[in-house]
Amino acid sequence: MTEIILMSDPKVAAVPVHDVDEPLVDVRSDSPLLVDARKTDATGAFAQLRAGVLDRLVKAQSLLPNGLRLLFVEGYRPPSLQRAYFEQYAAEMRALHPDWDAERIRAAASRYVSPPEIAPHSAGAAVDLTLVDADGRELDFGTPVNASPEESSGACYTGAGNITPEAHAHRETLGAALTAAGLVNYPTEWWHWSYGDRYWALMTGAPAALYGPREREDEDRA
């Protein structure tokens, strides 16, 4: 298996950011994508993405086989929420592995939640999503969206071998469309795809990230 570069790897943080200052747009009003309600928040942050990322998702949807559609689950995540998620999961790792040092805990946590300072979601550059059929039913991907490595026995990894052929085929279908549209996958989470962030830049050889973490105006006033 190809070695996975985790979000905690110093190579990711070393990628420069030349933010193009592209706006966050609301997927619910600015696109034809289906939006799931499971991550709904009071401000609607979950349904926002940088405009360039949304354009690529719309392109990816056009490349899917007839009868299939993307189901958008979560996009933008305020830095404060990302930090809370990361700290919570890191605490779970410390409880499970009290003998691990801080660096190992950080690496383990980054399999599932990106370190706040480089998180693609907080740049509005990442999306968690899945596929539905013509009747709106989610396809089987082997695990639910956001299943952790522990609860899924590693089946959340995109290339996991402990899933059915059908689930593997669905991952291949999703990946083919999103890759063709210019997005990259985080290999520990089959549902997580991004464009324009540091991880994308590292994986594609781009000289710099297009989007860095940002606060929304309503978050600044809070």
Beta strands, then each sheet from edge to edge (+ up, - down):
strand 1: 24-26
strand 2: 34-35
strand 3: 48-50
strand 4: 69-74
strand 5: 126-132
strand 6: 184-185
strand 7: 192-194
sheet 1: 1+ 3-
sheet 2: 2+ 4+ 5- 7+ 6-
end
